[in-house]
Amino acid sequence: MSETSLHRVSGHQPTDIPSSSITEVTGNPYLLSEILLWLPPKSLLRFQAVCKDWFSVISSPSFRQLHCWRTRTSGKIGGLFFCWWVYGNNYMDFVPINSGIPKKQKGTISLALKNIAKCTSSKIEHLHSCNGLFCISFNLGIENDKVYYVYNPSTNQHRLIPRPDLGTREIVVMNLAFDPLVSQCYKLVCVMKSDGVYDFFVYSSETGVWRDSMEVLDANQQFLAQGVFFNGSMHWVSEKWSFLRFDLDALCFKAMPSTMIPNGELKRNIRYFGESGGHLHLIEVHGFRSMSFEVLQLETDYLKWFVKYRVDLSSLHTAYPLMLSEELDLLDVNRRTCNVVSMAVNDKEHTARLLVSTPDVIIEYDTHCRTIKEVADIEIAKIPVIWEDVSVFEWYDTHQYVETMACV
């Protein structure tokens, strides 16, 4: 590649860099690859047009796999998608977190999601994310007529997923499983219901085929919604019932420890469940308005949950007075003005950060330093609830956005 073309890509005027140094970089595929690995997906897609050598490096499966690996191990979160429903209406918003995306940018990525179905009457019914990829369910406005896509917001690539043979069953939820540290292929877990029984099917992007696990569950004893993928299995927690672990390779349920329901209580008060840094984390709050809680972590051998962090967010009341606005006891939704919506754990750097949603900002709480930092602005009155508008984002409304070069 010529010196002129390099300057054209960078957007800067020529400097005193010798042409021999530029040639040494661009003519060395290994060195060029090491430099390009530091760039975000959108820049890489643009730089593919520089020349054949750059296109060859960036489009190669090995480069994309290494880029995905670095992104996965960094623990960085580019933003949060919020997708929620109130009175039959669905809402969606995207909030950038510590990224190059302007904080005031609203709706651009969300609009791209909605346009995938290419049908003006369609609307997003369900969203599930896993390590940068999204599974999106669209309702086309006709009873039981839904389409499913896997979408990569970083590359704007999407794939229509064929539905499994439904028969008389209805699809309850479709969850995505993707771990670039293990494979560049992804899987989908489809939970279907018929005659009070759940059936479980698994789709592989490698084969394009649905497989029936032959596993069934009593639908009256479980409520399955947003699962969390970890260690080759999909996991579900429940406020009333036992926790579940479904192995996607063996196509069967395996042992999964549950937490005890507190004495005198009818159910658990689960405020967060997710994966980060190669660990499963769970937050249960005792006392609805409690600002002090423990973050539980699941042992790698699946024997038990243990206390990993102790958190006290009571100081937020002073810093953010909107959290102390008058609350109505008639609607539980109005009583939650501070929720943990995501976690970012990096064992190598010995850091663990909680992303906390308040009525007007997203706060990052460092569990080691016990410091807080505002990382994003959100609009007040995100969710209309009868006569009062409040922000009540929950962990199950929240979907992490991380940049990835993964193909769909």
TORFIDREN-406318 format. One record per residue (C-alpha): residue number from 1; x, y, z. Coordinates in nm, 2 decimals. Layout:
N
(atom NUM,(X,Y,Z))
...
***
This chain:
408
(atom 1,(0.00,0.00,0.00))
(atom 2,(0.13,0.35,-0.09))
(atom 3,(0.21,0.62,0.16))
(atom 4,(-0.06,0.84,0.01))
(atom 5,(-0.34,0.58,0.07))
(atom 6,(-0.23,0.54,0.43))
(atom 7,(-0.26,0.92,0.49))
(atom 8,(-0.60,0.92,0.32))
(atom 9,(-0.73,0.65,0.56))
(atom 10,(-0.60,0.82,0.87))
(atom 11,(-0.73,1.16,0.77))
(atom 12,(-0.41,1.34,0.87))
(atom 13,(-0.16,1.53,0.66))
(atom 14,(0.17,1.37,0.58))
(atom 15,(0.43,1.38,0.86))
(atom 16,(0.79,1.31,0.89))
(atom 17,(0.73,0.93,0.91))
(atom 18,(0.97,0.77,0.67))
(atom 19,(0.80,0.57,0.39))
(atom 20,(1.02,0.28,0.47))
(atom 21,(0.86,0.26,0.82))
(atom 22,(0.51,0.26,0.67))
(atom 23,(0.61,-0.01,0.42))
(atom 24,(0.76,-0.22,0.70))
(atom 25,(0.43,-0.21,0.88))
(atom 26,(0.19,-0.26,0.59))
(atom 27,(0.41,-0.52,0.43))
(atom 28,(0.43,-0.73,0.74))
(atom 29,(0.09,-0.92,0.79))
(atom 30,(0.17,-1.02,1.15))
(atom 31,(0.26,-0.67,1.25))
(atom 32,(-0.03,-0.52,1.07))
(atom 33,(-0.26,-0.77,1.23))
(atom 34,(-0.13,-0.68,1.58))
(atom 35,(-0.21,-0.31,1.51))
(atom 36,(-0.55,-0.37,1.36))
(atom 37,(-0.66,-0.59,1.66))
(atom 38,(-0.67,-0.27,1.87))
(atom 39,(-0.94,-0.11,1.65))
(atom 40,(-1.32,-0.14,1.70))
(atom 41,(-1.53,-0.34,1.45))
(atom 42,(-1.68,-0.04,1.27))
(atom 43,(-1.33,0.09,1.19))
(atom 44,(-1.21,-0.25,1.08))
(atom 45,(-1.50,-0.28,0.84))
(atom 46,(-1.42,0.05,0.69))
(atom 47,(-1.05,-0.03,0.66))
(atom 48,(-1.12,-0.34,0.47))
(atom 49,(-1.16,-0.12,0.16))
(atom 50,(-0.80,0.02,0.19))
(atom 51,(-0.64,-0.25,-0.01))
(atom 52,(-0.64,-0.63,-0.08))
(atom 53,(-0.38,-0.70,0.19))
(atom 54,(-0.59,-0.52,0.46))
(atom 55,(-0.91,-0.69,0.34))
(atom 56,(-0.73,-1.03,0.35))
(atom 57,(-0.61,-0.98,0.71))
(atom 58,(-0.94,-0.83,0.85))
(atom 59,(-1.17,-1.08,0.68))
(atom 60,(-0.97,-1.39,0.78))
(atom 61,(-1.15,-1.62,1.03))
(atom 62,(-0.83,-1.63,1.24))
(atom 63,(-0.82,-1.25,1.28))
(atom 64,(-1.19,-1.23,1.36))
(atom 65,(-1.15,-1.51,1.62))
(atom 66,(-0.86,-1.34,1.78))
(atom 67,(-1.04,-1.00,1.78))
(atom 68,(-1.34,-1.17,1.95))
(atom 69,(-1.11,-1.33,2.20))
(atom 70,(-0.95,-1.00,2.30))
(atom 71,(-1.29,-0.83,2.33))
(atom 72,(-1.43,-1.12,2.54))
(atom 73,(-1.14,-1.11,2.79))
(atom 74,(-1.13,-0.74,2.82))
(atom 75,(-1.46,-0.72,3.01))
(atom 76,(-1.55,-0.39,2.85))
(atom 77,(-1.91,-0.30,2.80))
(atom 78,(-1.99,-0.07,2.51))
(atom 79,(-2.35,0.00,2.61))
(atom 80,(-2.68,-0.13,2.74))
(atom 81,(-3.00,-0.21,2.55))
(atom 82,(-3.31,-0.16,2.75))
(atom 83,(-3.61,-0.35,2.62))
(atom 84,(-3.93,-0.35,2.83))
(atom 85,(-4.31,-0.37,2.81))
(atom 86,(-4.58,-0.17,2.98))
(atom 87,(-4.95,-0.23,2.93))
(atom 88,(-4.89,-0.43,2.61))
(atom 89,(-4.66,-0.17,2.45))
(atom 90,(-4.29,-0.24,2.39))
(atom 91,(-4.02,0.02,2.44))
(atom 92,(-3.65,0.02,2.35))
(atom 93,(-3.35,0.24,2.42))
(atom 94,(-2.98,0.22,2.39))
(atom 95,(-2.74,0.38,2.64))
(atom 96,(-2.37,0.40,2.55))
(atom 97,(-2.14,0.32,2.84))
(atom 98,(-1.78,0.44,2.84))
(atom 99,(-1.75,0.40,2.47))
(atom 100,(-1.68,0.61,2.16))
(atom 101,(-2.05,0.64,2.09))
(atom 102,(-2.18,0.99,2.19))
(atom 103,(-2.38,0.98,2.51))
(atom 104,(-2.66,1.18,2.35))
(atom 105,(-2.70,0.94,2.06))
(atom 106,(-3.04,0.80,2.10))
(atom 107,(-3.23,0.53,1.90))
(atom 108,(-2.98,0.48,1.61))
(atom 109,(-2.89,0.12,1.70))
(atom 110,(-3.24,0.05,1.83))
(atom 111,(-3.39,0.17,1.49))
(atom 112,(-3.15,-0.07,1.31))
(atom 113,(-3.28,-0.35,1.51))
(atom 114,(-3.64,-0.27,1.43))
(atom 115,(-3.57,-0.24,1.06))
(atom 116,(-3.44,-0.59,1.03))
(atom 117,(-3.78,-0.75,0.99))
(atom 118,(-3.85,-0.53,0.68))
(atom 119,(-4.22,-0.51,0.78))
(atom 120,(-4.38,-0.19,0.90))
(atom 121,(-4.63,-0.37,1.12))
(atom 122,(-4.36,-0.57,1.30))
(atom 123,(-4.24,-0.49,1.65))
(atom 124,(-3.98,-0.64,1.88))
(atom 125,(-4.13,-0.88,2.12))
(atom 126,(-3.83,-1.03,2.28))
(atom 127,(-3.45,-0.96,2.30))
(atom 128,(-3.17,-1.17,2.43))
(atom 129,(-2.80,-1.10,2.41))
(atom 130,(-2.48,-1.30,2.46))
(atom 131,(-2.12,-1.17,2.41))
(atom 132,(-2.21,-0.92,2.14))
(atom 133,(-2.47,-1.11,1.95))
(atom 134,(-2.85,-1.06,1.98))
(atom 135,(-3.15,-1.29,1.93))
(atom 136,(-3.45,-1.08,1.83))
(atom 137,(-3.81,-1.19,1.82))
(atom 138,(-4.04,-0.99,1.59))
(atom 139,(-4.42,-1.00,1.61))
(atom 140,(-4.55,-0.95,1.26))
(atom 141,(-4.89,-0.84,1.38))
(atom 142,(-5.06,-1.18,1.30))
(atom 143,(-5.14,-1.42,1.58))
(atom 144,(-4.85,-1.66,1.65))
(atom 145,(-4.67,-1.52,1.34))
(atom 146,(-4.32,-1.44,1.47))
(atom 147,(-3.98,-1.43,1.31))
(atom 148,(-3.64,-1.47,1.47))
(atom 149,(-3.31,-1.31,1.38))
(atom 150,(-2.96,-1.33,1.51))
(atom 151,(-2.80,-0.98,1.48))
(atom 152,(-2.46,-0.83,1.53))
(atom 153,(-2.50,-0.45,1.59))
(atom 154,(-2.12,-0.40,1.55))
(atom 155,(-2.12,-0.52,1.19))
(atom 156,(-2.49,-0.47,1.11))
(atom 157,(-2.51,-0.83,0.99))
(atom 158,(-2.81,-1.05,1.06))
(atom 159,(-2.95,-1.39,0.99))
(atom 160,(-3.30,-1.52,0.97))
(atom 161,(-3.34,-1.83,1.20))
(atom 162,(-3.59,-2.10,1.09))
(atom 163,(-3.84,-2.19,1.35))
(atom 164,(-3.84,-2.55,1.48))
(atom 165,(-4.14,-2.76,1.40))
(atom 166,(-4.41,-2.62,1.63))
(atom 167,(-4.70,-2.86,1.58))
(atom 168,(-4.95,-2.75,1.85))
(atom 169,(-4.69,-2.59,2.06))
(atom 170,(-4.61,-2.22,2.11))
(atom 171,(-4.27,-2.07,2.16))
(atom 172,(-4.22,-1.93,2.51))
(atom 173,(-3.87,-1.80,2.48))
(atom 174,(-3.56,-1.81,2.25))
(atom 175,(-3.23,-1.77,2.42))
(atom 176,(-2.89,-1.72,2.26))
(atom 177,(-2.56,-1.90,2.35))
(atom 178,(-2.23,-1.77,2.22))
(atom 179,(-1.88,-1.79,2.36))
(atom 180,(-1.60,-1.68,2.12))
(atom 181,(-1.34,-1.83,2.36))
(atom 182,(-1.48,-2.17,2.27))
(atom 183,(-1.62,-2.15,1.92))
(atom 184,(-1.72,-1.90,1.65))
(atom 185,(-2.05,-2.08,1.62))
(atom 186,(-2.35,-1.99,1.83))
(atom 187,(-2.65,-2.19,1.95))
(atom 188,(-3.01,-2.11,2.03))
(atom 189,(-3.23,-2.27,2.30))
(atom 190,(-3.60,-2.27,2.21))
(atom 191,(-3.84,-2.34,2.49))
(atom 192,(-4.19,-2.44,2.37))
(atom 193,(-4.50,-2.51,2.56))
(atom 194,(-4.80,-2.74,2.50))
(atom 195,(-5.05,-2.89,2.73))
(atom 196,(-4.88,-2.76,3.04))
(atom 197,(-4.54,-2.90,2.94))
(atom 198,(-4.21,-2.73,2.83))
(atom 199,(-4.01,-2.88,2.55))
(atom 200,(-3.65,-2.78,2.47))
(atom 201,(-3.49,-2.76,2.13))
(atom 202,(-3.14,-2.65,2.04))
(atom 203,(-3.03,-2.49,1.71))
(atom 204,(-2.66,-2.47,1.59))
(atom 205,(-2.54,-2.21,1.35))
(atom 206,(-2.28,-2.46,1.23))
(atom 207,(-2.54,-2.71,1.11))
(atom 208,(-2.85,-2.49,1.07))
(atom 209,(-3.05,-2.77,1.23))
(atom 210,(-3.28,-2.79,1.53))
(atom 211,(-3.24,-3.08,1.77))
(atom 212,(-3.50,-3.21,2.01))
(atom 213,(-3.35,-3.26,2.35))
(atom 214,(-3.64,-3.49,2.46))
(atom 215,(-3.63,-3.31,2.79))
(atom 216,(-3.96,-3.19,2.94))
(atom 217,(-4.06,-2.98,3.24))
(atom 218,(-4.39,-2.91,3.41))
(atom 219,(-4.48,-2.56,3.30))
(atom 220,(-4.68,-2.51,3.62))
(atom 221,(-4.37,-2.55,3.83))
(atom 222,(-4.14,-2.32,3.64))
(atom 223,(-4.14,-1.98,3.46))
(atom 224,(-3.87,-1.96,3.20))
(atom 225,(-3.77,-1.63,3.05))
(atom 226,(-3.43,-1.47,3.01))
(atom 227,(-3.16,-1.73,3.06))
(atom 228,(-2.79,-1.67,3.12))
(atom 229,(-2.53,-1.87,2.91))
(atom 230,(-2.22,-1.99,3.10))
(atom 231,(-1.98,-2.28,3.07))
(atom 232,(-2.17,-2.45,2.79))
(atom 233,(-2.51,-2.44,2.96))
(atom 234,(-2.81,-2.21,2.98))
(atom 235,(-2.92,-2.12,3.33))
(atom 236,(-3.25,-1.99,3.47))
(atom 237,(-3.32,-1.87,3.82))
(atom 238,(-3.67,-1.85,3.98))
(atom 239,(-3.82,-1.66,4.27))
(atom 240,(-4.03,-1.96,4.37))
(atom 241,(-3.89,-2.27,4.21))
(atom 242,(-3.55,-2.45,4.17))
(atom 243,(-3.28,-2.30,3.96))
(atom 244,(-3.21,-2.48,3.62))
(atom 245,(-2.91,-2.57,3.42))
(atom 246,(-2.94,-2.70,3.07))
(atom 247,(-2.63,-2.84,2.89))
(atom 248,(-2.64,-2.75,2.52))
(atom 249,(-2.40,-3.02,2.41))
(atom 250,(-2.55,-3.31,2.60))
(atom 251,(-2.90,-3.17,2.55))
(atom 252,(-3.00,-3.25,2.91))
(atom 253,(-3.05,-3.09,3.25))
(atom 254,(-2.77,-3.11,3.50))
(atom 255,(-2.74,-3.03,3.87))
(atom 256,(-2.77,-2.67,3.96))
(atom 257,(-2.78,-2.54,4.32))
(atom 258,(-3.06,-2.31,4.43))
(atom 259,(-3.05,-2.05,4.71))
(atom 260,(-3.28,-2.09,5.01))
(atom 261,(-3.60,-1.90,5.03))
(atom 262,(-3.58,-1.69,5.35))
(atom 263,(-3.79,-1.81,5.64))
(atom 264,(-4.12,-1.64,5.65))
(atom 265,(-4.10,-1.54,5.28))
(atom 266,(-4.30,-1.69,5.00))
(atom 267,(-4.03,-1.63,4.74))
(atom 268,(-3.68,-1.49,4.67))
(atom 269,(-3.63,-1.12,4.59))
(atom 270,(-3.39,-1.16,4.29))
(atom 271,(-3.24,-0.83,4.18))
(atom 272,(-2.97,-0.95,3.94))
(atom 273,(-2.85,-1.26,3.76))
(atom 274,(-2.58,-1.26,3.51))
(atom 275,(-2.24,-1.38,3.39))
(atom 276,(-1.91,-1.18,3.38))
(atom 277,(-1.55,-1.26,3.39))
(atom 278,(-1.62,-1.63,3.36))
(atom 279,(-1.85,-1.64,3.67))
(atom 280,(-2.22,-1.65,3.74))
(atom 281,(-2.34,-1.39,3.98))
(atom 282,(-2.67,-1.35,4.17))
(atom 283,(-2.81,-1.07,4.39))
(atom 284,(-3.09,-1.13,4.63))
(atom 285,(-3.22,-0.85,4.85))
(atom 286,(-3.39,-0.91,5.19))
(atom 287,(-3.62,-0.62,5.24))
(atom 288,(-3.77,-0.46,4.93))
(atom 289,(-3.60,-0.12,4.97))
(atom 290,(-3.27,-0.24,5.11))
(atom 291,(-2.96,-0.07,4.97))
(atom 292,(-2.72,-0.31,5.13))
(atom 293,(-2.68,-0.66,4.98))
(atom 294,(-2.45,-0.94,4.90))
(atom 295,(-2.33,-1.05,4.55))
(atom 296,(-2.32,-1.43,4.53))
(atom 297,(-2.10,-1.62,4.30))
(atom 298,(-2.14,-1.98,4.19))
(atom 299,(-1.86,-2.22,4.25))
(atom 300,(-1.71,-2.36,3.93))
(atom 301,(-1.80,-2.71,4.04))
(atom 302,(-2.16,-2.61,4.08))
(atom 303,(-2.17,-2.72,4.44))
(atom 304,(-2.29,-2.40,4.60))
(atom 305,(-2.33,-2.02,4.59))
(atom 306,(-2.10,-1.81,4.81))
(atom 307,(-2.07,-1.45,4.91))
(atom 308,(-1.82,-1.28,4.67))
(atom 309,(-1.89,-0.91,4.74))
(atom 310,(-2.08,-0.70,5.00))
(atom 311,(-2.22,-0.38,4.87))
(atom 312,(-2.38,-0.08,5.04))
(atom 313,(-2.54,0.18,4.81))
(atom 314,(-2.71,0.39,5.07))
(atom 315,(-2.49,0.68,5.00))
(atom 316,(-2.66,0.72,4.66))
(atom 317,(-2.96,0.87,4.83))
(atom 318,(-2.76,1.17,4.92))
(atom 319,(-2.59,1.21,4.58))
(atom 320,(-2.90,1.15,4.38))
(atom 321,(-3.21,1.30,4.55))
(atom 322,(-3.44,1.18,4.27))
(atom 323,(-3.41,0.84,4.43))
(atom 324,(-3.60,0.98,4.73))
(atom 325,(-3.90,1.10,4.53))
(atom 326,(-4.24,1.02,4.67))
(atom 327,(-4.32,0.65,4.61))
(atom 328,(-4.66,0.49,4.58))
(atom 329,(-4.73,0.17,4.76))
(atom 330,(-5.01,0.07,4.52))
(atom 331,(-4.76,-0.03,4.24))
(atom 332,(-4.45,-0.22,4.32))
(atom 333,(-4.29,-0.08,4.00))
(atom 334,(-4.29,0.27,4.16))
(atom 335,(-4.09,0.16,4.46))
(atom 336,(-3.77,0.06,4.27))
(atom 337,(-3.55,0.37,4.20))
(atom 338,(-3.21,0.20,4.21))
(atom 339,(-3.14,-0.13,4.04))
(atom 340,(-2.82,-0.33,3.95))
(atom 341,(-2.86,-0.39,3.58))
(atom 342,(-2.52,-0.53,3.48))
(atom 343,(-2.18,-0.64,3.62))
(atom 344,(-1.83,-0.62,3.47))
(atom 345,(-1.57,-0.85,3.64))
(atom 346,(-1.20,-0.87,3.54))
(atom 347,(-1.01,-1.12,3.76))
(atom 348,(-0.67,-1.03,3.60))
(atom 349,(-0.71,-0.66,3.70))
(atom 350,(-0.89,-0.76,4.03))
(atom 351,(-1.18,-0.54,3.95))
(atom 352,(-1.56,-0.58,3.98))
(atom 353,(-1.79,-0.30,3.88))
(atom 354,(-2.17,-0.29,3.92))
(atom 355,(-2.38,-0.08,3.67))
(atom 356,(-2.66,0.07,3.87))
(atom 357,(-2.97,0.23,3.71))
(atom 358,(-3.12,0.54,3.88))
(atom 359,(-3.39,0.77,3.76))
(atom 360,(-3.15,0.99,3.56))
(atom 361,(-2.81,0.83,3.53))
(atom 362,(-2.63,0.50,3.51))
(atom 363,(-2.37,0.47,3.79))
(atom 364,(-2.06,0.25,3.80))
(atom 365,(-1.99,0.12,4.15))
(atom 366,(-1.64,-0.02,4.21))
(atom 367,(-1.67,-0.30,4.47))
(atom 368,(-1.30,-0.29,4.56))
(atom 369,(-1.25,0.09,4.59))
(atom 370,(-1.61,0.15,4.69))
(atom 371,(-1.63,0.45,4.46))
(atom 372,(-1.90,0.56,4.22))
(atom 373,(-1.88,0.72,3.88))
(atom 374,(-2.15,0.84,3.64))
(atom 375,(-2.10,0.66,3.31))
(atom 376,(-2.42,0.75,3.11))
(atom 377,(-2.72,0.98,3.11))
(atom 378,(-3.07,0.85,3.08))
(atom 379,(-3.39,1.04,3.03))
(atom 380,(-3.62,1.08,3.32))
(atom 381,(-3.97,0.92,3.29))
(atom 382,(-3.87,0.63,3.07))
(atom 383,(-4.17,0.42,3.16))
(atom 384,(-4.52,0.56,3.17))
(atom 385,(-4.72,0.41,3.46))
(atom 386,(-5.07,0.55,3.49))
(atom 387,(-5.04,0.90,3.65))
(atom 388,(-4.67,0.89,3.73))
(atom 389,(-4.36,0.83,3.52))
(atom 390,(-4.06,0.65,3.67))
(atom 391,(-3.74,0.48,3.57))
(atom 392,(-3.75,0.11,3.68))
(atom 393,(-3.50,-0.07,3.46))
(atom 394,(-3.44,-0.42,3.58))
(atom 395,(-3.17,-0.67,3.51))
(atom 396,(-3.41,-0.87,3.29))
(atom 397,(-3.48,-0.56,3.09))
(atom 398,(-3.11,-0.51,3.03))
(atom 399,(-2.89,-0.65,2.75))
(atom 400,(-2.52,-0.59,2.73))
(atom 401,(-2.37,-0.45,2.41))
(atom 402,(-2.01,-0.55,2.35))
(atom 403,(-1.84,-0.49,2.02))
(atom 404,(-1.76,-0.80,1.83))
(atom 405,(-1.64,-0.91,1.48))
(atom 406,(-1.83,-1.24,1.51))
(atom 407,(-2.01,-1.36,1.20))
(atom 408,(-2.38,-1.45,1.21))
***
